[in-house]
Amino acid sequence: MADGTVRERRSEWDTHGGQWEYRVLRIPPTTSGGDARRLLTDEAEYGRWELARLRLYAGGERRVWLRRKIIRVRSTLTETLG
């Protein structure tokens, strides 16, 4: 930059850390594509997870980052019952 200042860049991955819950799955290279797909479909359907990132490594291992929104519940009981 012209004025010599360094601007900090933060990706969407970093900035939404407080609003999302993350889970990392390691899928071994011996797992077939169909089985991996079934596993991720089950996680999405029953656990309400969505795919955030997927990495395929040279040895064939897959690492999958799943995320789901953190739902904060606010109490509606402001008065005491009595």
Chimera marker file (.cmm) of the C-alpha trace (Angstrom):
<marker_set name="trace">
<marker id="1" x="0.000" y="0.000" z="0.000" r="1" g="1" b="0" radius="0.5"/>
<marker id="2" x="1.099" y="3.538" z="-0.685" r="1" g="1" b="0" radius="0.5"/>
<marker id="3" x="0.975" y="4.814" z="2.899" r="1" g="1" b="0" radius="0.5"/>
<marker id="4" x="2.898" y="1.846" z="4.336" r="1" g="1" b="0" radius="0.5"/>
<marker id="5" x="0.113" y="0.481" z="6.518" r="1" g="1" b="0" radius="0.5"/>
<marker id="6" x="-0.732" y="-3.187" z="6.479" r="1" g="1" b="0" radius="0.5"/>
<marker id="7" x="-4.387" y="-4.068" z="6.280" r="1" g="1" b="0" radius="0.5"/>
<marker id="8" x="-5.380" y="-7.263" z="8.049" r="1" g="1" b="0" radius="0.5"/>
<marker id="9" x="-7.463" y="-9.582" z="5.871" r="1" g="1" b="0" radius="0.5"/>
<marker id="10" x="-9.813" y="-12.016" z="7.505" r="1" g="1" b="0" radius="0.5"/>
<marker id="11" x="-11.646" y="-14.626" z="5.546" r="1" g="1" b="0" radius="0.5"/>
<marker id="12" x="-15.292" y="-15.500" z="6.036" r="1" g="1" b="0" radius="0.5"/>
<marker id="13" x="-14.022" y="-18.688" z="7.679" r="1" g="1" b="0" radius="0.5"/>
<marker id="14" x="-12.423" y="-16.666" z="10.501" r="1" g="1" b="0" radius="0.5"/>
<marker id="15" x="-14.990" y="-13.927" z="10.986" r="1" g="1" b="0" radius="0.5"/>
<marker id="16" x="-18.001" y="-16.186" z="11.563" r="1" g="1" b="0" radius="0.5"/>
<marker id="17" x="-16.331" y="-18.325" z="14.221" r="1" g="1" b="0" radius="0.5"/>
<marker id="18" x="-18.689" y="-17.158" z="16.942" r="1" g="1" b="0" radius="0.5"/>
<marker id="19" x="-21.876" y="-17.958" z="15.033" r="1" g="1" b="0" radius="0.5"/>
<marker id="20" x="-21.045" y="-21.456" z="13.814" r="1" g="1" b="0" radius="0.5"/>
<marker id="21" x="-20.160" y="-24.748" z="15.444" r="1" g="1" b="0" radius="0.5"/>
<marker id="22" x="-17.568" y="-26.763" z="13.506" r="1" g="1" b="0" radius="0.5"/>
<marker id="23" x="-16.821" y="-30.458" z="13.300" r="1" g="1" b="0" radius="0.5"/>
<marker id="24" x="-13.930" y="-32.088" z="11.436" r="1" g="1" b="0" radius="0.5"/>
<marker id="25" x="-14.260" y="-35.582" z="9.978" r="1" g="1" b="0" radius="0.5"/>
<marker id="26" x="-11.345" y="-37.630" z="8.711" r="1" g="1" b="0" radius="0.5"/>
<marker id="27" x="-12.361" y="-40.117" z="6.052" r="1" g="1" b="0" radius="0.5"/>
<marker id="28" x="-9.692" y="-42.752" z="5.324" r="1" g="1" b="0" radius="0.5"/>
<marker id="29" x="-8.615" y="-43.531" z="1.746" r="1" g="1" b="0" radius="0.5"/>
<marker id="30" x="-10.147" y="-47.007" z="1.972" r="1" g="1" b="0" radius="0.5"/>
<marker id="31" x="-13.668" y="-45.528" z="2.202" r="1" g="1" b="0" radius="0.5"/>
<marker id="32" x="-15.462" y="-45.522" z="-1.145" r="1" g="1" b="0" radius="0.5"/>
<marker id="33" x="-16.957" y="-42.344" z="-2.586" r="1" g="1" b="0" radius="0.5"/>
<marker id="34" x="-20.485" y="-43.701" z="-2.168" r="1" g="1" b="0" radius="0.5"/>
<marker id="35" x="-19.922" y="-44.524" z="1.500" r="1" g="1" b="0" radius="0.5"/>
<marker id="36" x="-18.413" y="-41.080" z="2.145" r="1" g="1" b="0" radius="0.5"/>
<marker id="37" x="-21.377" y="-39.446" z="0.411" r="1" g="1" b="0" radius="0.5"/>
<marker id="38" x="-23.814" y="-41.481" z="2.504" r="1" g="1" b="0" radius="0.5"/>
<marker id="39" x="-21.998" y="-40.511" z="5.705" r="1" g="1" b="0" radius="0.5"/>
<marker id="40" x="-22.102" y="-36.800" z="4.847" r="1" g="1" b="0" radius="0.5"/>
<marker id="41" x="-25.748" y="-37.014" z="3.781" r="1" g="1" b="0" radius="0.5"/>
<marker id="42" x="-26.687" y="-38.579" z="7.124" r="1" g="1" b="0" radius="0.5"/>
<marker id="43" x="-24.779" y="-35.889" z="9.026" r="1" g="1" b="0" radius="0.5"/>
<marker id="44" x="-26.555" y="-33.173" z="7.054" r="1" g="1" b="0" radius="0.5"/>
<marker id="45" x="-30.007" y="-34.677" z="7.330" r="1" g="1" b="0" radius="0.5"/>
<marker id="46" x="-30.058" y="-35.792" z="10.961" r="1" g="1" b="0" radius="0.5"/>
<marker id="47" x="-27.445" y="-33.568" z="12.576" r="1" g="1" b="0" radius="0.5"/>
<marker id="48" x="-28.260" y="-30.384" z="10.624" r="1" g="1" b="0" radius="0.5"/>
<marker id="49" x="-24.625" y="-30.053" z="9.507" r="1" g="1" b="0" radius="0.5"/>
<marker id="50" x="-23.618" y="-28.447" z="6.228" r="1" g="1" b="0" radius="0.5"/>
<marker id="51" x="-20.404" y="-28.766" z="4.263" r="1" g="1" b="0" radius="0.5"/>
<marker id="52" x="-17.983" y="-25.922" z="4.956" r="1" g="1" b="0" radius="0.5"/>
<marker id="53" x="-14.739" y="-27.267" z="3.463" r="1" g="1" b="0" radius="0.5"/>
<marker id="54" x="-13.407" y="-30.475" z="1.979" r="1" g="1" b="0" radius="0.5"/>
<marker id="55" x="-9.761" y="-31.336" z="1.411" r="1" g="1" b="0" radius="0.5"/>
<marker id="56" x="-8.383" y="-34.330" z="-0.462" r="1" g="1" b="0" radius="0.5"/>
<marker id="57" x="-4.818" y="-35.214" z="0.508" r="1" g="1" b="0" radius="0.5"/>
<marker id="58" x="-2.162" y="-36.943" z="-1.607" r="1" g="1" b="0" radius="0.5"/>
<marker id="59" x="-2.531" y="-40.262" z="0.209" r="1" g="1" b="0" radius="0.5"/>
<marker id="60" x="-6.256" y="-40.331" z="-0.507" r="1" g="1" b="0" radius="0.5"/>
<marker id="61" x="-7.454" y="-39.213" z="2.915" r="1" g="1" b="0" radius="0.5"/>
<marker id="62" x="-10.352" y="-36.759" z="2.913" r="1" g="1" b="0" radius="0.5"/>
<marker id="63" x="-10.772" y="-34.190" z="5.633" r="1" g="1" b="0" radius="0.5"/>
<marker id="64" x="-14.213" y="-32.622" z="5.849" r="1" g="1" b="0" radius="0.5"/>
<marker id="65" x="-15.206" y="-29.545" z="7.839" r="1" g="1" b="0" radius="0.5"/>
<marker id="66" x="-18.893" y="-29.427" z="8.694" r="1" g="1" b="0" radius="0.5"/>
<marker id="67" x="-20.646" y="-26.486" z="10.278" r="1" g="1" b="0" radius="0.5"/>
<marker id="68" x="-24.018" y="-25.700" z="11.782" r="1" g="1" b="0" radius="0.5"/>
<marker id="69" x="-25.472" y="-22.525" z="13.118" r="1" g="1" b="0" radius="0.5"/>
<marker id="70" x="-25.435" y="-22.027" z="16.869" r="1" g="1" b="0" radius="0.5"/>
<marker id="71" x="-28.952" y="-21.304" z="18.029" r="1" g="1" b="0" radius="0.5"/>
<marker id="72" x="-29.044" y="-19.146" z="21.113" r="1" g="1" b="0" radius="0.5"/>
<marker id="73" x="-32.249" y="-19.453" z="23.089" r="1" g="1" b="0" radius="0.5"/>
<marker id="74" x="-33.361" y="-16.501" z="25.163" r="1" g="1" b="0" radius="0.5"/>
<marker id="75" x="-35.447" y="-17.220" z="28.243" r="1" g="1" b="0" radius="0.5"/>
<marker id="76" x="-39.045" y="-16.023" z="28.120" r="1" g="1" b="0" radius="0.5"/>
<marker id="77" x="-39.564" y="-16.483" z="31.863" r="1" g="1" b="0" radius="0.5"/>
<marker id="78" x="-38.973" y="-12.946" z="33.080" r="1" g="1" b="0" radius="0.5"/>
<marker id="79" x="-41.361" y="-13.053" z="36.035" r="1" g="1" b="0" radius="0.5"/>
<marker id="80" x="-41.564" y="-15.622" z="38.748" r="1" g="1" b="0" radius="0.5"/>
<marker id="81" x="-44.572" y="-17.854" z="38.807" r="1" g="1" b="0" radius="0.5"/>
<marker id="82" x="-46.449" y="-17.883" z="42.031" r="1" g="1" b="0" radius="0.5"/>
<link id1="1" id2="2" r="1" g="1" b="0" radius="0.2"/>
<link id1="2" id2="3" r="1" g="1" b="0" radius="0.2"/>
<link id1="3" id2="4" r="1" g="1" b="0" radius="0.2"/>
<link id1="4" id2="5" r="1" g="1" b="0" radius="0.2"/>
<link id1="5" id2="6" r="1" g="1" b="0" radius="0.2"/>
<link id1="6" id2="7" r="1" g="1" b="0" radius="0.2"/>
<link id1="7" id2="8" r="1" g="1" b="0" radius="0.2"/>
<link id1="8" id2="9" r="1" g="1" b="0" radius="0.2"/>
<link id1="9" id2="10" r="1" g="1" b="0" radius="0.2"/>
<link id1="10" id2="11" r="1" g="1" b="0" radius="0.2"/>
<link id1="11" id2="12" r="1" g="1" b="0" radius="0.2"/>
<link id1="12" id2="13" r="1" g="1" b="0" radius="0.2"/>
<link id1="13" id2="14" r="1" g="1" b="0" radius="0.2"/>
<link id1="14" id2="15" r="1" g="1" b="0" radius="0.2"/>
<link id1="15" id2="16" r="1" g="1" b="0" radius="0.2"/>
<link id1="16" id2="17" r="1" g="1" b="0" radius="0.2"/>
<link id1="17" id2="18" r="1" g="1" b="0" radius="0.2"/>
<link id1="18" id2="19" r="1" g="1" b="0" radius="0.2"/>
<link id1="19" id2="20" r="1" g="1" b="0" radius="0.2"/>
<link id1="20" id2="21" r="1" g="1" b="0" radius="0.2"/>
<link id1="21" id2="22" r="1" g="1" b="0" radius="0.2"/>
<link id1="22" id2="23" r="1" g="1" b="0" radius="0.2"/>
<link id1="23" id2="24" r="1" g="1" b="0" radius="0.2"/>
<link id1="24" id2="25" r="1" g="1" b="0" radius="0.2"/>
<link id1="25" id2="26" r="1" g="1" b="0" radius="0.2"/>
<link id1="26" id2="27" r="1" g="1" b="0" radius="0.2"/>
<link id1="27" id2="28" r="1" g="1" b="0" radius="0.2"/>
<link id1="28" id2="29" r="1" g="1" b="0" radius="0.2"/>
<link id1="29" id2="30" r="1" g="1" b="0" radius="0.2"/>
<link id1="30" id2="31" r="1" g="1" b="0" radius="0.2"/>
<link id1="31" id2="32" r="1" g="1" b="0" radius="0.2"/>
<link id1="32" id2="33" r="1" g="1" b="0" radius="0.2"/>
<link id1="33" id2="34" r="1" g="1" b="0" radius="0.2"/>
<link id1="34" id2="35" r="1" g="1" b="0" radius="0.2"/>
<link id1="35" id2="36" r="1" g="1" b="0" radius="0.2"/>
<link id1="36" id2="37" r="1" g="1" b="0" radius="0.2"/>
<link id1="37" id2="38" r="1" g="1" b="0" radius="0.2"/>
<link id1="38" id2="39" r="1" g="1" b="0" radius="0.2"/>
<link id1="39" id2="40" r="1" g="1" b="0" radius="0.2"/>
<link id1="40" id2="41" r="1" g="1" b="0" radius="0.2"/>
<link id1="41" id2="42" r="1" g="1" b="0" radius="0.2"/>
<link id1="42" id2="43" r="1" g="1" b="0" radius="0.2"/>
<link id1="43" id2="44" r="1" g="1" b="0" radius="0.2"/>
<link id1="44" id2="45" r="1" g="1" b="0" radius="0.2"/>
<link id1="45" id2="46" r="1" g="1" b="0" radius="0.2"/>
<link id1="46" id2="47" r="1" g="1" b="0" radius="0.2"/>
<link id1="47" id2="48" r="1" g="1" b="0" radius="0.2"/>
<link id1="48" id2="49" r="1" g="1" b="0" radius="0.2"/>
<link id1="49" id2="50" r="1" g="1" b="0" radius="0.2"/>
<link id1="50" id2="51" r="1" g="1" b="0" radius="0.2"/>
<link id1="51" id2="52" r="1" g="1" b="0" radius="0.2"/>
<link id1="52" id2="53" r="1" g="1" b="0" radius="0.2"/>
<link id1="53" id2="54" r="1" g="1" b="0" radius="0.2"/>
<link id1="54" id2="55" r="1" g="1" b="0" radius="0.2"/>
<link id1="55" id2="56" r="1" g="1" b="0" radius="0.2"/>
<link id1="56" id2="57" r="1" g="1" b="0" radius="0.2"/>
<link id1="57" id2="58" r="1" g="1" b="0" radius="0.2"/>
<link id1="58" id2="59" r="1" g="1" b="0" radius="0.2"/>
<link id1="59" id2="60" r="1" g="1" b="0" radius="0.2"/>
<link id1="60" id2="61" r="1" g="1" b="0" radius="0.2"/>
<link id1="61" id2="62" r="1" g="1" b="0" radius="0.2"/>
<link id1="62" id2="63" r="1" g="1" b="0" radius="0.2"/>
<link id1="63" id2="64" r="1" g="1" b="0" radius="0.2"/>
<link id1="64" id2="65" r="1" g="1" b="0" radius="0.2"/>
<link id1="65" id2="66" r="1" g="1" b="0" radius="0.2"/>
<link id1="66" id2="67" r="1" g="1" b="0" radius="0.2"/>
<link id1="67" id2="68" r="1" g="1" b="0" radius="0.2"/>
<link id1="68" id2="69" r="1" g="1" b="0" radius="0.2"/>
<link id1="69" id2="70" r="1" g="1" b="0" radius="0.2"/>
<link id1="70" id2="71" r="1" g="1" b="0" radius="0.2"/>
<link id1="71" id2="72" r="1" g="1" b="0" radius="0.2"/>
<link id1="72" id2="73" r="1" g="1" b="0" radius="0.2"/>
<link id1="73" id2="74" r="1" g="1" b="0" radius="0.2"/>
<link id1="74" id2="75" r="1" g="1" b="0" radius="0.2"/>
<link id1="75" id2="76" r="1" g="1" b="0" radius="0.2"/>
<link id1="76" id2="77" r="1" g="1" b="0" radius="0.2"/>
<link id1="77" id2="78" r="1" g="1" b="0" radius="0.2"/>
<link id1="78" id2="79" r="1" g="1" b="0" radius="0.2"/>
<link id1="79" id2="80" r="1" g="1" b="0" radius="0.2"/>
<link id1="80" id2="81" r="1" g="1" b="0" radius="0.2"/>
<link id1="81" id2="82" r="1" g="1" b="0" radius="0.2"/>
</marker_set>
